[in-house]
Amino acid sequence: MPRYDYRCRACGTTFELSRPMAESSDPAVCPEGHGDTVKLLSTVAVTGTASGGAPAPQSAAGGGCCGGGCCG
């Protein structure tokens, strides 16, 4: 079950709740009992290395990200 971070606007407490994705936007009450909370944007950290595979091909124009001279 996903965990979501929330912050209480009344007391500033940051807390986390485990709840189904369908309930992620539902109101959350802080541990101090305040109801004025906001869901925080979560960051995801992915670690490790890629295994196998070839590097992505470059365009025929040799431009890299978009194949032209638009990236500078």
N, CA, C and O atoms as a CHARMM CRD file, in Angstrom:
* protein
*
  288
    1    1 MET  N      0.85000  -1.17000   0.00000 PROA 1      0.00000
    2    1 MET  CA     0.00000   0.00000   0.00000 PROA 1      0.00000
    3    1 MET  C      0.89900   1.23700   0.00000 PROA 1      0.00000
    4    1 MET  O      1.84100   1.31000   0.78800 PROA 1      0.00000
    5    2 PRO  N      0.62000   2.21000  -0.87300 PROA 2      0.00000
    6    2 PRO  CA     1.46000   3.41200  -0.94100 PROA 2      0.00000
    7    2 PRO  C      1.39000   4.25000   0.32900 PROA 2      0.00000
    8    2 PRO  O      0.39600   4.24000   1.05400 PROA 2      0.00000
    9    3 ARG  N      2.47800   4.97300   0.57500 PROA 3      0.00000
   10    3 ARG  CA     2.52900   5.88700   1.72900 PROA 3      0.00000
   11    3 ARG  C      2.58800   7.30900   1.20100 PROA 3      0.00000
   12    3 ARG  O      3.30600   7.59700   0.24300 PROA 3      0.00000
   13    4 TYR  N      1.83800   8.18700   1.82100 PROA 4      0.00000
   14    4 TYR  CA     1.75300   9.57800   1.40200 PROA 4      0.00000
   15    4 TYR  C      2.16900  10.48800   2.55200 PROA 4      0.00000
   16    4 TYR  O      1.86300  10.22200   3.71400 PROA 4      0.00000
   17    5 ASP  N      2.86500  11.55600   2.21400 PROA 5      0.00000
   18    5 ASP  CA     3.30800  12.53600   3.20500 PROA 5      0.00000
   19    5 ASP  C      2.33300  13.70100   3.22200 PROA 5      0.00000
   20    5 ASP  O      1.86600  14.15400   2.17700 PROA 5      0.00000
   21    6 TYR  N      2.03500  14.17800   4.41600 PROA 6      0.00000
   22    6 TYR  CA     1.13000  15.30600   4.61700 PROA 6      0.00000
   23    6 TYR  C      1.76500  16.27900   5.59000 PROA 6      0.00000
   24    6 TYR  O      2.62100  15.89900   6.38900 PROA 6      0.00000
   25    7 ARG  N      1.34400  17.54100   5.52100 PROA 7      0.00000
   26    7 ARG  CA     1.78400  18.55600   6.47500 PROA 7      0.00000
   27    7 ARG  C      0.56200  19.27200   7.01500 PROA 7      0.00000
   28    7 ARG  O     -0.34900  19.62800   6.26600 PROA 7      0.00000
   29    8 CYS  N      0.55300  19.47900   8.31800 PROA 8      0.00000
   30    8 CYS  CA    -0.53600  20.18000   8.97700 PROA 8      0.00000
   31    8 CYS  C     -0.28100  21.67800   8.87300 PROA 8      0.00000
   32    8 CYS  O      0.78900  22.15900   9.24400 PROA 8      0.00000
   33    9 ARG  N     -1.25400  22.40200   8.37300 PROA 9      0.00000
   34    9 ARG  CA    -1.11500  23.86100   8.26000 PROA 9      0.00000
   35    9 ARG  C     -1.25700  24.55000   9.61300 PROA 9      0.00000
   36    9 ARG  O     -0.74500  25.65300   9.80400 PROA 9      0.00000
   37   10 ALA  N     -1.94300  23.91100  10.54400 PROA 10     0.00000
   38   10 ALA  CA    -2.17300  24.51900  11.85500 PROA 10     0.00000
   39   10 ALA  C     -0.93500  24.44500  12.75300 PROA 10     0.00000
   40   10 ALA  O     -0.56700  25.44000  13.37800 PROA 10     0.00000
   41   11 CYS  N     -0.29200  23.27500  12.82000 PROA 11     0.00000
   42   11 CYS  CA     0.83400  23.12200  13.75500 PROA 11     0.00000
   43   11 CYS  C      2.17100  22.84200  13.06500 PROA 11     0.00000
   44   11 CYS  O      3.20800  22.82700  13.72800 PROA 11     0.00000
   45   12 GLY  N      2.16700  22.61900  11.74400 PROA 12     0.00000
   46   12 GLY  CA     3.41100  22.38500  11.01400 PROA 12     0.00000
   47   12 GLY  C      3.92900  20.96100  11.06200 PROA 12     0.00000
   48   12 GLY  O      4.98600  20.67600  10.50000 PROA 12     0.00000
   49   13 THR  N      3.21500  20.06200  11.71700 PROA 13     0.00000
   50   13 THR  CA     3.64900  18.67100  11.80800 PROA 13     0.00000
   51   13 THR  C      3.62100  18.01800  10.43200 PROA 13     0.00000
   52   13 THR  O      2.65900  18.17900   9.68100 PROA 13     0.00000
   53   14 THR  N      4.67900  17.28200  10.10600 PROA 14     0.00000
   54   14 THR  CA     4.71400  16.48700   8.88500 PROA 14     0.00000
   55   14 THR  C      4.51200  15.03800   9.29300 PROA 14     0.00000
   56   14 THR  O      5.14900  14.55600  10.23000 PROA 14     0.00000
   57   15 PHE  N      3.62500  14.34300   8.59000 PROA 15     0.00000
   58   15 PHE  CA     3.33100  12.94900   8.92500 PROA 15     0.00000
   59   15 PHE  C      3.05300  12.16800   7.67100 PROA 15     0.00000
   60   15 PHE  O      2.87000  12.74300   6.59800 PROA 15     0.00000
   61   16 GLU  N      3.02100  10.86400   7.79900 PROA 16     0.00000
   62   16 GLU  CA     2.79000  10.00500   6.64600 PROA 16     0.00000
   63   16 GLU  C      1.67900   9.01900   6.96200 PROA 16     0.00000
   64   16 GLU  O      1.51700   8.56500   8.09500 PROA 16     0.00000
   65   17 LEU  N      0.91400   8.70200   5.91100 PROA 17     0.00000
   66   17 LEU  CA    -0.18000   7.74600   6.02800 PROA 17     0.00000
   67   17 LEU  C     -0.05400   6.69600   4.93700 PROA 17     0.00000
   68   17 LEU  O      0.30400   7.00600   3.80100 PROA 17     0.00000
   69   18 SER  N     -0.35300   5.45200   5.29000 PROA 18     0.00000
   70   18 SER  CA    -0.45900   4.39100   4.29700 PROA 18     0.00000
   71   18 SER  C     -1.93700   4.25700   3.96400 PROA 18     0.00000
   72   18 SER  O     -2.76400   4.00100   4.83900 PROA 18     0.00000
   73   19 ARG  N     -2.25400   4.43200   2.69600 PROA 19     0.00000
   74   19 ARG  CA    -3.65300   4.33500   2.26400 PROA 19     0.00000
   75   19 ARG  C     -3.70100   3.96900   0.78800 PROA 19     0.00000
   76   19 ARG  O     -2.74000   4.19700   0.05300 PROA 19     0.00000
   77   20 PRO  N     -4.81900   3.40400   0.35900 PROA 20     0.00000
   78   20 PRO  CA    -4.96100   3.05300  -1.05500 PROA 20     0.00000
   79   20 PRO  C     -4.85400   4.29300  -1.94400 PROA 20     0.00000
   80   20 PRO  O     -5.17600   5.40100  -1.51500 PROA 20     0.00000
   81   21 MET  N     -4.40300   4.10000  -3.17300 PROA 21     0.00000
   82   21 MET  CA    -4.26500   5.22300  -4.09900 PROA 21     0.00000
   83   21 MET  C     -5.58700   5.95100  -4.29300 PROA 21     0.00000
   84   21 MET  O     -5.59700   7.16900  -4.46700 PROA 21     0.00000
   85   22 ALA  N     -6.68900   5.23700  -4.26600 PROA 22     0.00000
   86   22 ALA  CA    -8.00100   5.84800  -4.45200 PROA 22     0.00000
   87   22 ALA  C     -8.33500   6.83000  -3.34200 PROA 22     0.00000
   88   22 ALA  O     -9.20300   7.68600  -3.51600 PROA 22     0.00000
   89   23 GLU  N     -7.65400   6.72000  -2.19200 PROA 23     0.00000
   90   23 GLU  CA    -7.91100   7.60100  -1.05100 PROA 23     0.00000
   91   23 GLU  C     -6.81400   8.64000  -0.84400 PROA 23     0.00000
   92   23 GLU  O     -6.82900   9.35100   0.16100 PROA 23     0.00000
   93   24 SER  N     -5.86000   8.74400  -1.77300 PROA 24     0.00000
   94   24 SER  CA    -4.72200   9.63200  -1.57600 PROA 24     0.00000
   95   24 SER  C     -5.10900  11.09700  -1.46300 PROA 24     0.00000
   96   24 SER  O     -4.40800  11.86100  -0.79900 PROA 24     0.00000
   97   25 SER  N     -6.19800  11.50900  -2.08600 PROA 25     0.00000
   98   25 SER  CA    -6.62000  12.91300  -2.02900 PROA 25     0.00000
   99   25 SER  C     -7.65400  13.18000  -0.94900 PROA 25     0.00000
  100   25 SER  O     -8.07600  14.32100  -0.76100 PROA 25     0.00000
  101   26 ASP  N     -8.06700  12.13500  -0.23500 PROA 26     0.00000
  102   26 ASP  CA    -9.03600  12.31600   0.84600 PROA 26     0.00000
  103   26 ASP  C     -8.41800  13.14700   1.96500 PROA 26     0.00000
  104   26 ASP  O     -7.20100  13.11500   2.15000 PROA 26     0.00000
  105   27 PRO  N     -9.22900  13.88800   2.71400 PROA 27     0.00000
  106   27 PRO  CA    -8.69600  14.66400   3.83600 PROA 27     0.00000
  107   27 PRO  C     -7.96000  13.77600   4.84000 PROA 27     0.00000
  108   27 PRO  O     -8.35000  12.63400   5.08200 PROA 27     0.00000
  109   28 ALA  N     -6.89700  14.31700   5.41300 PROA 28     0.00000
  110   28 ALA  CA    -6.12000  13.59200   6.42200 PROA 28     0.00000
  111   28 ALA  C     -6.06700  14.44400   7.68100 PROA 28     0.00000
  112   28 ALA  O     -5.88700  15.65900   7.60200 PROA 28     0.00000
  113   29 VAL  N     -6.22100  13.82100   8.83100 PROA 29     0.00000
  114   29 VAL  CA    -6.14900  14.51700  10.11700 PROA 29     0.00000
  115   29 VAL  C     -4.75700  14.29900  10.68500 PROA 29     0.00000
  116   29 VAL  O     -4.27000  13.16900  10.71600 PROA 29     0.00000
  117   30 CYS  N     -4.11300  15.36900  11.13600 PROA 30     0.00000
  118   30 CYS  CA    -2.76300  15.24500  11.68500 PROA 30     0.00000
  119   30 CYS  C     -2.80700  14.53300  13.03800 PROA 30     0.00000
  120   30 CYS  O     -3.86700  14.45100  13.65900 PROA 30     0.00000
  121   31 PRO  N     -1.66700  14.01800  13.49800 PROA 31     0.00000
  122   31 PRO  CA    -1.61800  13.32300  14.77800 PROA 31     0.00000
  123   31 PRO  C     -2.07100  14.18700  15.96100 PROA 31     0.00000
  124   31 PRO  O     -2.45500  13.65000  17.00000 PROA 31     0.00000
  125   32 GLU  N     -2.03000  15.50600  15.81800 PROA 32     0.00000
  126   32 GLU  CA    -2.46900  16.41000  16.87700 PROA 32     0.00000
  127   32 GLU  C     -3.97300  16.69000  16.80800 PROA 32     0.00000
  128   32 GLU  O     -4.51900  17.39100  17.66000 PROA 32     0.00000
  129   33 GLY  N     -4.63700  16.13500  15.78500 PROA 33     0.00000
  130   33 GLY  CA    -6.08400  16.28100  15.66300 PROA 33     0.00000
  131   33 GLY  C     -6.56000  17.40500  14.76000 PROA 33     0.00000
  132   33 GLY  O     -7.76600  17.62100  14.63900 PROA 33     0.00000
  133   34 HSD  N     -5.65100  18.12200  14.12600 PROA 34     0.00000
  134   34 HSD  CA    -6.04300  19.20900  13.22400 PROA 34     0.00000
  135   34 HSD  C     -6.45500  18.64200  11.86500 PROA 34     0.00000
  136   34 HSD  O     -5.88100  17.66200  11.39000 PROA 34     0.00000
  137   35 GLY  N     -7.43300  19.25900  11.26100 PROA 35     0.00000
  138   35 GLY  CA    -7.92300  18.77500   9.96700 PROA 35     0.00000
  139   35 GLY  C     -7.42900  19.56000   8.77600 PROA 35     0.00000
  140   35 GLY  O     -7.68300  19.16200   7.63900 PROA 35     0.00000
  141   36 ASP  N     -6.72500  20.67000   8.99400 PROA 36     0.00000
  142   36 ASP  CA    -6.25300  21.50300   7.89300 PROA 36     0.00000
  143   36 ASP  C     -4.87700  21.01300   7.45200 PROA 36     0.00000
  144   36 ASP  O     -3.85100  21.53100   7.89200 PROA 36     0.00000
  145   37 THR  N     -4.86900  20.00400   6.57200 PROA 37     0.00000
  146   37 THR  CA    -3.61500  19.40400   6.12700 PROA 37     0.00000
  147   37 THR  C     -3.50900  19.47800   4.60900 PROA 37     0.00000
  148   37 THR  O     -4.50000  19.67400   3.90700 PROA 37     0.00000
  149   38 VAL  N     -2.30200  19.31700   4.13000 PROA 38     0.00000
  150   38 VAL  CA    -2.04700  19.33200   2.69100 PROA 38     0.00000
  151   38 VAL  C     -1.13300  18.15500   2.36100 PROA 38     0.00000
  152   38 VAL  O     -0.19500  17.85600   3.10000 PROA 38     0.00000
  153   39 LYS  N     -1.42500  17.48800   1.23000 PROA 39     0.00000
  154   39 LYS  CA    -0.59300  16.37700   0.78400 PROA 39     0.00000
  155   39 LYS  C      0.66000  16.94500   0.13300 PROA 39     0.00000
  156   39 LYS  O      0.57900  17.84700  -0.70100 PROA 39     0.00000
  157   40 LEU  N      1.82600  16.41100   0.51900 PROA 40     0.00000
  158   40 LEU  CA     3.09900  16.88000  -0.01200 PROA 40     0.00000
  159   40 LEU  C      3.47100  16.10100  -1.25700 PROA 40     0.00000
  160   40 LEU  O      3.07100  14.95000  -1.42900 PROA 40     0.00000
  161   41 LEU  N      4.22700  16.72900  -2.10900 PROA 41     0.00000
  162   41 LEU  CA     4.74000  16.06300  -3.29200 PROA 41     0.00000
  163   41 LEU  C      5.85700  15.13300  -2.85400 PROA 41     0.00000
  164   41 LEU  O      6.78800  15.56300  -2.17300 PROA 41     0.00000
  165   42 SER  N      5.78100  13.90500  -3.22200 PROA 42     0.00000
  166   42 SER  CA     6.80000  12.93600  -2.83400 PROA 42     0.00000
  167   42 SER  C      7.85300  12.83000  -3.91300 PROA 42     0.00000
  168   42 SER  O      7.56900  13.01500  -5.09700 PROA 42     0.00000
  169   43 THR  N      9.07800  12.52800  -3.49500 PROA 43     0.00000
  170   43 THR  CA    10.14500  12.26800  -4.44200 PROA 43     0.00000
  171   43 THR  C     10.44800  10.78500  -4.41000 PROA 43     0.00000
  172   43 THR  O     10.28300  10.12600  -3.38400 PROA 43     0.00000
  173   44 VAL  N     10.88500  10.27600  -5.52200 PROA 44     0.00000
  174   44 VAL  CA    11.20400   8.86100  -5.62400 PROA 44     0.00000
  175   44 VAL  C     12.68800   8.75100  -5.92600 PROA 44     0.00000
  176   44 VAL  O     13.19000   9.38200  -6.85700 PROA 44     0.00000
  177   45 ALA  N     13.37800   7.95600  -5.14500 PROA 45     0.00000
  178   45 ALA  CA    14.79700   7.72300  -5.38600 PROA 45     0.00000
  179   45 ALA  C     14.95900   6.33200  -5.97700 PROA 45     0.00000
  180   45 ALA  O     14.52400   5.34100  -5.39100 PROA 45     0.00000
  181   46 VAL  N     15.58000   6.26900  -7.12700 PROA 46     0.00000
  182   46 VAL  CA    15.84300   4.99400  -7.77200 PROA 46     0.00000
  183   46 VAL  C     17.35000   4.84800  -7.84700 PROA 46     0.00000
  184   46 VAL  O     18.04300   5.70600  -8.39300 PROA 46     0.00000
  185   47 THR  N     17.84700   3.76200  -7.29800 PROA 47     0.00000
  186   47 THR  CA    19.28500   3.54400  -7.31500 PROA 47     0.00000
  187   47 THR  C     19.59500   2.25200  -8.03600 PROA 47     0.00000
  188   47 THR  O     18.71600   1.42100  -8.26000 PROA 47     0.00000
  189   48 GLY  N     20.84000   2.09600  -8.39200 PROA 48     0.00000
  190   48 GLY  CA    21.25800   0.88300  -9.08300 PROA 48     0.00000
  191   48 GLY  C     21.92100   1.24700 -10.39000 PROA 48     0.00000
  192   48 GLY  O     22.15500   2.41900 -10.68500 PROA 48     0.00000
  193   49 THR  N     22.21900   0.22600 -11.16400 PROA 49     0.00000
  194   49 THR  CA    22.84800   0.44700 -12.45600 PROA 49     0.00000
  195   49 THR  C     22.04300  -0.26200 -13.51800 PROA 49     0.00000
  196   49 THR  O     21.35400  -1.24700 -13.25300 PROA 49     0.00000
  197   50 ALA  N     22.14400   0.25000 -14.70500 PROA 50     0.00000
  198   50 ALA  CA    21.47600  -0.39700 -15.83800 PROA 50     0.00000
  199   50 ALA  C     22.26400  -1.64000 -16.19000 PROA 50     0.00000
  200   50 ALA  O     23.49200  -1.65400 -16.10400 PROA 50     0.00000
  201   51 SER  N     21.57100  -2.66200 -16.57900 PROA 51     0.00000
  202   51 SER  CA    22.27400  -3.88200 -16.96800 PROA 51     0.00000
  203   51 SER  C     21.93800  -4.21400 -18.41000 PROA 51     0.00000
  204   51 SER  O     20.77600  -4.23700 -18.81600 PROA 51     0.00000
  205   52 GLY  N     22.98900  -4.46700 -19.16500 PROA 52     0.00000
  206   52 GLY  CA    22.79700  -4.86900 -20.55600 PROA 52     0.00000
  207   52 GLY  C     22.22900  -3.75200 -21.40600 PROA 52     0.00000
  208   52 GLY  O     22.11800  -2.60500 -20.97500 PROA 52     0.00000
  209   53 GLY  N     21.88300  -4.11000 -22.59600 PROA 53     0.00000
  210   53 GLY  CA    21.27700  -3.15200 -23.50700 PROA 53     0.00000
  211   53 GLY  C     22.31200  -2.26400 -24.16500 PROA 53     0.00000
  212   53 GLY  O     23.40400  -2.05400 -23.63600 PROA 53     0.00000
  213   54 ALA  N     21.95300  -1.75100 -25.31900 PROA 54     0.00000
  214   54 ALA  CA    22.83200  -0.87200 -26.06500 PROA 54     0.00000
  215   54 ALA  C     22.43900   0.57300 -25.79900 PROA 54     0.00000
  216   54 ALA  O     21.30000   0.84700 -25.42100 PROA 54     0.00000
  217   55 PRO  N     23.36200   1.49000 -25.99100 PROA 55     0.00000
  218   55 PRO  CA    23.00700   2.89300 -25.81600 PROA 55     0.00000
  219   55 PRO  C     21.97200   3.31900 -26.84900 PROA 55     0.00000
  220   55 PRO  O     21.87600   2.72600 -27.92300 PROA 55     0.00000
  221   56 ALA  N     21.20700   4.33900 -26.52400 PROA 56     0.00000
  222   56 ALA  CA    20.18200   4.83100 -27.43200 PROA 56     0.00000
  223   56 ALA  C     20.83700   5.38200 -28.69200 PROA 56     0.00000
  224   56 ALA  O     21.85200   6.07400 -28.61700 PROA 56     0.00000
  225   57 PRO  N     20.25700   5.07600 -29.84800 PROA 57     0.00000
  226   57 PRO  CA    20.85100   5.57600 -31.09800 PROA 57     0.00000
  227   57 PRO  C     20.66000   7.07600 -31.23300 PROA 57     0.00000
  228   57 PRO  O     19.66100   7.63200 -30.77900 PROA 57     0.00000
  229   58 GLN  N     21.63000   7.72300 -31.86300 PROA 58     0.00000
  230   58 GLN  CA    21.51000   9.14400 -32.14000 PROA 58     0.00000
  231   58 GLN  C     20.90200   9.30700 -33.52100 PROA 58     0.00000
  232   58 GLN  O     20.92700   8.38600 -34.33700 PROA 58     0.00000
  233   59 SER  N     20.35700  10.48700 -33.77300 PROA 59     0.00000
  234   59 SER  CA    19.72200  10.72700 -35.05500 PROA 59     0.00000
  235   59 SER  C     20.76000  10.81400 -36.16200 PROA 59     0.00000
  236   59 SER  O     21.94900  10.99100 -35.90100 PROA 59     0.00000
  237   60 ALA  N     20.30200  10.69000 -37.38400 PROA 60     0.00000
  238   60 ALA  CA    21.18200  10.75700 -38.52700 PROA 60     0.00000
  239   60 ALA  C     21.87800  12.11400 -38.61200 PROA 60     0.00000
  240   60 ALA  O     22.98700  12.21300 -39.13800 PROA 60     0.00000
  241   61 ALA  N     21.22600  13.16100 -38.09300 PROA 61     0.00000
  242   61 ALA  CA    21.82300  14.49300 -38.13100 PROA 61     0.00000
  243   61 ALA  C     22.91600  14.64500 -37.08000 PROA 61     0.00000
  244   61 ALA  O     23.65600  15.62900 -37.08500 PROA 61     0.00000
  245   62 GLY  N     23.01500  13.68200 -36.19100 PROA 62     0.00000
  246   62 GLY  CA    24.05100  13.71800 -35.15900 PROA 62     0.00000
  247   62 GLY  C     23.78700  14.74500 -34.07700 PROA 62     0.00000
  248   62 GLY  O     24.71800  15.17700 -33.39800 PROA 62     0.00000
  249   63 GLY  N     22.54500  15.14100 -33.90300 PROA 63     0.00000
  250   63 GLY  CA    22.25300  16.22700 -32.99900 PROA 63     0.00000
  251   63 GLY  C     22.02700  15.85800 -31.55700 PROA 63     0.00000
  252   63 GLY  O     22.01400  16.76300 -30.72300 PROA 63     0.00000
  253   64 GLY  N     21.85200  14.63100 -31.19900 PROA 64     0.00000
  254   64 GLY  CA    21.64400  14.28400 -29.80200 PROA 64     0.00000
  255   64 GLY  C     20.17000  14.27700 -29.42000 PROA 64     0.00000
  256   64 GLY  O     19.39700  13.47600 -29.94600 PROA 64     0.00000
  257   65 CYS  N     19.77100  15.16700 -28.50300 PROA 65     0.00000
  258   65 CYS  CA    18.43300  15.07300 -27.90400 PROA 65     0.00000
  259   65 CYS  C     17.30200  15.24400 -28.89900 PROA 65     0.00000
  260   65 CYS  O     16.29800  14.53900 -28.80000 PROA 65     0.00000
  261   66 CYS  N     17.42600  16.14800 -29.85100 PROA 66     0.00000
  262   66 CYS  CA    16.29800  16.35900 -30.75100 PROA 66     0.00000
  263   66 CYS  C     16.70000  16.21200 -32.21600 PROA 66     0.00000
  264   66 CYS  O     15.86800  16.40300 -33.10300 PROA 66     0.00000
  265   67 GLY  N     17.96100  15.87700 -32.48300 PROA 67     0.00000
  266   67 GLY  CA    18.39100  15.60400 -33.84200 PROA 67     0.00000
  267   67 GLY  C     18.73300  16.84700 -34.64800 PROA 67     0.00000
  268   67 GLY  O     18.98600  16.74400 -35.84900 PROA 67     0.00000
  269   68 GLY  N     18.74600  17.99600 -34.03600 PROA 68     0.00000
  270   68 GLY  CA    19.07500  19.20700 -34.76600 PROA 68     0.00000
  271   68 GLY  C     19.90700  20.13300 -33.92200 PROA 68     0.00000
  272   68 GLY  O     20.48900  19.72200 -32.91800 PROA 68     0.00000
  273   69 GLY  N     19.96500  21.36500 -34.32100 PROA 69     0.00000
  274   69 GLY  CA    20.78200  22.32500 -33.59600 PROA 69     0.00000
  275   69 GLY  C     20.00700  23.10800 -32.54300 PROA 69     0.00000
  276   69 GLY  O     20.46600  24.16100 -32.10100 PROA 69     0.00000
  277   70 CYS  N     18.85400  22.62000 -32.13800 PROA 70     0.00000
  278   70 CYS  CA    18.01600  23.38500 -31.20800 PROA 70     0.00000
  279   70 CYS  C     18.50900  23.29300 -29.76600 PROA 70     0.00000
  280   70 CYS  O     18.15500  24.14700 -28.95200 PROA 70     0.00000
  281   71 CYS  N     19.30000  22.30300 -29.42900 PROA 71     0.00000
  282   71 CYS  CA    19.79700  22.15500 -28.06500 PROA 71     0.00000
  283   71 CYS  C     21.12500  22.87700 -27.97900 PROA 71     0.00000
  284   71 CYS  O     22.00600  22.70700 -28.82200 PROA 71     0.00000
  285   72 GLY  N     21.24800  23.67600 -26.95500 PROA 72     0.00000
  286   72 GLY  CA    22.41000  24.46600 -27.01900 PROA 72     0.00000
  287   72 GLY  C     23.39300  24.50600 -26.01500 PROA 72     0.00000
  288   72 GLY  O     24.38300  25.22500 -26.14800 PROA 72     0.00000
